[in-house]
Amino acid sequence: GPRREVRPGSFWLPIPGTRVAVMDDAYRELAAGETGHFLIEADNPGFFIGYHKDRAKTDEVVRDGWYHTGDLAWRDADGYYWIAGRSDDCFKSRGIFISPYEIENALRGHGAVAEACVVPLADAEIGNRIRAFVVTRDGGTGDAALAEAIRASLKDRIAPYKVPHVVEFVAELPKSPVGKVLRRELIG
């Protein structure tokens, strides 16, 4: 509403009467600042009752009284919610949710980076390593020194545990006909 403070980047301060929560996989509500699944209580009379003629899809997203948005989010101390990414794009490294979106934005802040895509790299010890694919602004192939410079530049802009373990240079990122990066093609 007009009396609510606008916080650029935040997508929501809940509407009165609408219960939302950031929860872990066991439906435990997470503390402010922790990233988890963004859920909306499904019994709200103003909420949708299901997908038209698709009970299976409805049952897939409405479980245990909650609508599963497919988003990962976190809540600040004042109750504003912030998207961390899509749950199907996010992954865990050392047991912590990693949002590719946040890391990609930080990578694009480096002067040599035109585009970036972050994906998991399976690792037996920590679950997943953080792997960044980078397209340089000059179209070059990049080298180990540039990769390390990019990694070093991130250390004061994002949490240390979010800095990519691996930076790989590619000529271009795989994209759909509408220009969306095809993240799945880079996982492997």
Order of alpha helices (4+ residues) and beta strands (2+ residues): beta-beta-alpha-beta-beta-beta-beta-beta-alpha-beta-beta-alpha-beta
